[in-house]
Amino acid sequence: MKLLRWHRGPRTVKLGLHCTACGHSFKRKVRKLLVDLNTMERNRGEPQGRSEYIIPERIVCPRCQAVDQFELASSSQVRIQMTILSRILVKPDPDDPVQAFRFALGDGTLMHPLDALEMYADQVARQPDHADLRVRYGNTLRALGYREEAEAQYHAALDREPTEIEALLNLAALHAAHRESQAAYDYLRRLIKCAPRSQHPQRDEFVEGAQLVLDGRIKLEEFDMTTPGRVLSAPVSPPRPVPRQPHPRRRKTRRKRKR
């Protein structure tokens, strides 16, 4: 029995899941499965802590209705590790519903995305008026596919700091990804208007990107923001062959003719 099935149209992957709340096993088609390589390397000897498999959408148990309380069936894990992940690393496909990535915070600190989610949720709860924390929390939510929650954090950041241009840029990217062009353009125009009063270190970069879209030099559907996790979109380079050393030439000896 095949545990992973690929479908035409919007590509999905069918996974075997196990509810940790009630023990029910079920199957679910998902649009994307992220494989965190940092966690996979740590769990190589013996699994501990977080799973390396992240599904960036809400999973609801069909029996007990528990939300996001699940684990991948061991058979699905084995099949992913042995076949799919190896194919991604050798011949990656940006449209593949299974993607390998390395998640890092803005300062480069490697962290499991769910740990980052909990960390930012705790920081926002303790310092709710810090707009920059709201944006980082929103970025992590967005990376995990939680659009509504991410939007709520970006709007909360703008309520506290109207010139928070990173929140505006991410809101534009969210609407662009869902083909909501008018809202995306409105946020980009608002970004450019607010930029002169912003102290964001990437202000000029954000303004340039927004202007390129508004001028039509970048298509709106191609506009996106970099999420905290870096998806591996280029194949791993094969090892270079060792150059072959030329065989030393032998001196030709002329044979003397017999007289």
C-alpha positions in Angstrom: 0.0 0.0 0.0 1.4 3.4 -1.0 1.5 5.8 1.9 2.4 8.9 -0.2 0.4 9.7 -3.3 0.9 12.5 -5.7 -2.1 14.2 -7.4 -2.6 16.3 -10.5 -3.8 19.9 -10.2 -2.8 21.5 -6.9 -0.1 19.1 -5.8 -0.7 17.5 -2.4 0.8 14.6 -0.5 -1.2 12.1 1.4 0.2 11.3 4.9 -0.6 8.8 7.6 -1.2 10.7 10.9 -1.7 9.6 14.5 -3.7 11.8 16.9 -1.8 12.2 20.2 -4.9 13.2 22.1 -7.2 10.3 21.4 -4.9 7.8 19.6 -6.9 7.8 16.4 -5.0 7.1 13.2 -6.1 8.8 10.0 -4.9 10.0 6.6 -4.8 13.5 5.3 -3.9 15.2 2.1 -1.7 18.3 2.8 -0.5 21.0 0.5 2.9 21.1 2.0 5.2 19.2 4.3 8.3 20.9 5.6 11.3 18.8 6.7 13.6 20.7 9.0 17.1 19.5 8.3 18.6 20.9 11.5 16.2 18.8 13.6 16.7 15.8 11.4 20.4 15.9 11.9 20.0 16.2 15.7 17.5 13.3 15.7 19.6 11.1 13.5 20.9 9.0 16.4 17.8 8.9 18.6 14.6 11.0 18.1 14.2 13.6 20.9 12.1 16.7 21.3 10.5 18.2 18.3 9.7 16.3 15.1 11.6 17.4 12.0 8.3 17.2 10.0 6.1 20.3 10.0 2.8 20.6 8.3 2.1 24.4 7.7 -1.7 24.2 8.1 -4.1 23.3 10.9 -4.7 19.6 11.3 -7.9 18.6 13.1 -8.5 15.1 14.3 -11.7 13.7 12.6 -12.6 11.8 15.8 -11.9 14.1 18.8 -11.5 17.4 16.9 -8.2 18.1 18.6 -6.2 20.8 16.7 -2.5 20.3 15.8 -2.1 17.3 18.2 -0.7 14.7 15.9 2.4 12.9 14.8 3.4 11.3 11.5 2.9 7.6 11.3 6.3 5.8 11.5 5.7 4.2 8.1 5.2 7.6 6.5 8.4 8.9 8.2 10.4 6.0 6.8 9.1 6.5 3.3 9.8 10.2 3.4 13.4 9.7 4.7 14.2 6.9 2.2 12.7 8.2 -1.0 11.2 11.7 -1.1 13.8 13.7 0.9 16.7 12.2 -1.1 14.9 13.2 -4.4 14.4 16.7 -3.2 18.1 17.2 -2.3 19.2 15.8 -5.7 16.5 17.2 -7.9 14.5 19.8 -6.0 11.2 21.1 -7.3 9.8 24.4 -5.9 6.3 23.1 -6.6 6.9 19.9 -4.7 4.5 19.6 -1.7 7.4 18.2 0.4 10.2 20.7 1.0 13.5 20.5 2.9 14.5 23.6 4.7 16.6 25.1 7.5 14.8 27.4 9.9 16.6 30.3 11.5 15.7 33.5 13.3 16.5 36.9 11.9 19.9 36.9 13.6 20.8 33.6 12.2 20.1 31.5 15.3 19.0 28.0 14.3 15.8 26.9 16.0 12.9 24.6 15.4 10.0 26.7 14.0 7.6 25.5 16.6 10.0 26.4 19.4 10.3 29.9 17.7 6.5 30.1 17.6 6.3 29.4 21.3 9.1 31.8 22.1 7.6 34.7 20.2 4.1 34.0 21.6 5.5 34.2 25.2 7.5 37.4 24.4 4.4 39.0 22.8 2.3 38.1 25.8 4.9 39.7 28.2 5.5 42.7 26.0 2.3 43.2 23.9 3.2 46.8 22.9 6.5 45.9 21.1 5.7 46.2 17.4 8.9 44.5 16.3 8.1 41.4 18.4 4.7 41.3 16.8 6.2 41.4 13.3 8.7 38.6 14.1 5.9 36.5 15.6 3.8 37.2 12.5 6.7 36.2 10.2 7.0 32.8 12.0 3.3 32.3 11.8 3.4 33.1 8.1 6.3 30.6 7.6 4.1 27.9 9.1 1.1 28.7 6.9 -1.1 30.3 9.6 -2.3 33.3 7.5 -5.1 34.7 9.7 -2.9 34.6 12.8 0.0 36.2 11.0 -2.3 39.0 9.6 -3.6 39.6 13.1 0.0 40.2 14.4 0.9 42.5 11.5 -2.2 44.6 12.1 -1.5 44.7 15.9 2.1 45.9 15.1 0.7 48.6 12.9 -1.8 49.7 15.6 1.2 50.3 17.9 3.6 51.6 15.2 2.0 52.9 12.0 5.4 53.2 10.3 6.2 49.5 10.7 7.0 48.9 7.1 8.0 45.3 7.4 4.4 44.5 8.6 3.1 46.4 5.5 5.4 44.5 3.2 4.4 41.2 4.6 0.7 42.0 4.4 1.2 43.0 0.8 3.0 39.6 0.2 0.2 37.7 1.9 -2.5 39.3 -0.3 -0.3 38.9 -3.4 0.1 35.2 -2.7 -3.7 34.8 -2.6 -4.2 36.9 -5.8 -5.8 39.8 -3.9 -4.1 42.4 -6.0 -6.0 45.6 -4.9 -5.2 45.0 -1.2 -1.5 44.1 -2.1 -1.1 47.3 -4.1 -2.7 49.4 -1.3 -0.2 48.1 1.3 2.7 48.7 -1.0 1.6 52.3 -1.6 1.2 52.8 2.2 4.7 51.4 2.7 6.2 54.0 0.4 4.3 56.8 2.1 5.4 55.7 5.6 9.0 54.9 4.7 10.5 58.4 5.2 9.4 58.2 8.9 10.7 54.6 9.4 14.0 53.7 11.0 13.9 50.1 9.7 17.4 48.9 8.7 16.0 47.5 5.4 13.9 50.6 4.6 15.6 51.4 1.3 15.4 47.7 0.2 11.7 47.5 1.0 10.9 50.7 -0.8 12.8 49.6 -3.9 11.0 46.3 -4.0 7.6 48.0 -3.5 8.3 50.5 -6.2 9.4 47.8 -8.7 6.0 46.1 -8.2 4.0 49.3 -8.5 5.9 50.3 -11.6 5.1 46.9 -13.2 8.8 45.9 -13.4 8.0 42.9 -11.1 4.8 41.0 -11.6 2.6 41.0 -8.5 2.3 37.2 -8.6 6.1 36.9 -8.4 6.3 39.2 -5.4 7.1 37.5 -2.1 8.9 38.1 1.2 11.6 35.8 2.5 10.3 33.7 5.4 12.5 32.8 8.4 13.0 29.3 7.0 15.2 28.9 4.0 13.8 26.3 1.5 16.4 24.4 -0.4 15.6 25.4 -4.0 18.8 24.5 -5.6 20.2 21.0 -6.1 23.1 19.9 -4.0 26.3 20.2 -6.0 27.8 16.8 -6.7 31.4 16.3 -5.6 33.9 17.5 -8.2 35.7 14.7 -9.9 39.4 14.4 -9.0 41.4 15.6 -11.9 43.2 12.8 -13.6 47.0 13.1 -13.4 48.7 12.7 -16.8 50.8 9.6 -17.0 54.5 10.5 -17.1 55.8 10.1 -20.6 58.3 7.4 -21.1 61.3 8.2 -23.1 61.3 6.4 -26.3 64.4 4.5 -26.9 65.5 3.9 -30.5 66.4 0.4 -31.2 69.6 0.1 -33.1 69.3 -1.7 -36.4 71.5 -4.7 -36.9 73.9 -4.3 -39.7 
